[in-house]
Amino acid sequence: MSKRKTRRRFATILHDDLQPLLAAANFHLGALKNRLRENGEEAELIRRIEGLLDEAIALSRDLAHDLYLSALEDEGLVPTLGALAARMEEHHGLRVSLDADPGAEPPDERLRMLLYRAVQELLLNVAKHAGTDRAEVRLARLDGDLVATVEDEGNGFDPSALEAGDGPTMGLGLHAIRERVASVGGCLKMQSAPGRGSRFSVVVPVGSDTGRPRPGTPAGGCQVTD
């Protein structure tokens, strides 16, 4: 097995297998702690174990991040997204089609990682919430922007309910994406309606404008909905 495939396999195991197992163990340990007296010796031992699990989760995330970053450096965003598409089908049964413009490769590592993580999170949302086994990822360069779009024809949802905190549990992940994208002067656009699928577009500026707020963009990033 080549170094690239080995590195990718380790990153996949860390992100898709080890991290969820550690998180599940931490959750069940917390449930057990709630059954014990707060000042009991058993409860104190559980708190220490929880701390160790938190450290293990953080370490596995850091390792996965480093491995993905290495792959992005060696291969670029487009090939790494291709590997992500294959992994989504293998692990989640989600068939992902990828359409990337030849000139859409981000110019620096920060944007490659940001777009990769955004697309990954959006595809996981599709797999968990959309009720469909198909999704499409498009990567294009439009004027001074890079645009990564994730689209599906699944259940859809009410964006206003999500913004109000009454929507599906994927809202927290979308908020994290929006914050990361806003940090480079970009925005996350969202189009959806119940029964009509969803389209998410991550728009980031490239070149000298990277990291600068867009004219007319509110402080803290742009609006999630179009």
N, C-alpha and C positions, 0 to 999 in steps of 0.2 A: 504494500500500500504506500502511495506517495506521501510526502510530508504534508502536502496541501490537504489530501483526503483525510489523513490522520488528524490533522488540526481541526478540520471541519467536523469530523466525527466526535472528537472530544468536546468541542463547543456545543454541539447538538445535545450530547448526553447531559452536560452541565445544565443547559437551559431548559430542555424539554423533559428531562427525567429526574435529575438530582434535585434541582430547585423545588419542583412541586412536591417531591417526597419530604424534603426538609420542612417546607411550609405546612404540609399536612400534619407532620409530627408535632410541630410547634402549636398548631391549632388544637390538637387533641390533648396535648400537655396542658394548655391553658384551661381547657374544659375540666380536666382532672383537678387542677389547682383550685378551681372555683368550688369544688366539693369538700375541700379540706379547710380546716381552721386557718385563718390568715396568719396567725402567729405560731402555728405548729412547725415542728422540725421538718415534716414532710413538705409543707408548702415552701419553706425556705430552700430546700433541696431542688424542688421543681423550678423555682425562680432562677437558680443557678444553671439548671439544665436549659431553661429557656434562653438565658444569655448566651450559652455555648451554641445553641441552635441558631440564634440570630447572627452570631459571628460566622458560623459555617455558611449560612445563606448569603451573607455579604461577600464572603470570600469566593463562593462559587459564581456569584454574579460578576465579580471583578475578573475572575479567570475567563469566564465566557466572553466578557467584553474584550479582553486582551486578545483572545483567539480570533474573534470576529474581526477585530481591528487589523490583525495581522493578515487575515485573508483579504480584507478590503484593500490593504496596501499592495499586496502581491498581485491580485487579480482584478481589482476594480469593482465598482458597484454593480454593474450589469451582470457579470458572471456570478457574483455572490447572490444577487437576487434570483438568478436561475437556480442556484443550489437551494435557496430558501423555498422556491416554488416546489421543487421536487420533495423537499422535506415536509412541506405542508400536506402534500398528497399522501406521503408515506405514513405520517404520524396522525393526521387529522382527517384524512379522506377528502381533503379539499383540493380540487383540480384548479390550478392557477395558470392562466395564460399570461405571458409576458411579452410586451411590445415596447421596445426601447429604441429611440432615435440614436443613430450613430454618434452624434455630437452631444449626447446628453450625459456623458460621464462627468461627475462633479470635479471641479479643479483642485480640491483639497480634501484632506482626510476628515476634517471635522464635518463637512457637508455629506461626505459619503456615509459616515457612521450615523449621522442624524437621519438621513433619508432611509437608510437600511432599517434602523430601529423603528421609525415611523411606519414603514410598510409592513414590517413584521408584526407590530402591535395591531395594525388595522386588519391584517389577514387573520390573526388569532381571533379578533372580534367577529369576523365573518364566520369562522369555523364554529365559534361558541354560540352566537346569537342569531345569525341570519337565516338559519333553516334552509340552507342551500349547499350544494357540493361543488359549486363553481364560483370563481372570481377572476377578475381581470386586473392586471397591473400594467400601467402605462408610464413610461418615463420620457419626458420631452423637454426640449429647451425652447422657450418662447421669449424672444427678445433678451432681456437681461435676467430672466428667471429660469430656474429649473422647476418642473412640475411633475410630481409623482402622484398618480391617481390610482386608487383602489376602488373598484366598482363591483357590485353584485346585484342579482335580481331576486334577492331573498325577501324576508318578511318586511323589511323596512321598519321605521319607527317615527315617532313625532319628535322632531328636533327641539321644538320649544319645551316639551316635557323634559327632555334630557338636560337642557340648559337650566331648567328650574329645579333640577335635582330629583325629578320624579320619573326619569327615564330608566333604561336598562342599566345593568351594572357596568357596562363598558364605558360609562361616562367618566370614571376616574382615569382610565387609560387615555381617553381623548384629551382630557385636561392636561395630562403630562405631555402629550405630543404637542399640544398648542403652546405650552410654556417653553418647550425646547425650541420649537420653530420660531416663536416670537423673539427668542434670545439672539437670533441671527437676522432679525428684521423681516421674517417671513410670516406666513399665515396658514391656517388650516381652514379650508372651506368644506362645507358639508351640505349635501342635498339628499333628502330622504322623505318618505311618507309611508304610512302603514300600507303594506301590501304592494309597494312599488319599488322595492329595492333601495340601495344606498350608493352614493358616490362621495368619496372623500378625496380632496385634492390638497396635497402639501405643496405650497409654493414658497420657494426660497430664492433670494437674489444671489447672483454670482458676480465675481469680479470685485471691483472697488466698492460696490454698495453692500457687500456682505456684512452683516452685523449692524447695519444702520436702520433705524425705523423708517418705514414707508411714509411718504407724505400723506397726512390725513388719517394715519393709523392711530387708534386710541392707545394710551399708555398701557403696557402689559400685553400687547399683541392685538391681532385683528379678531373680528367676530368669527365664531365657529360656523354660523349659518350664513348662506348667501342671501 
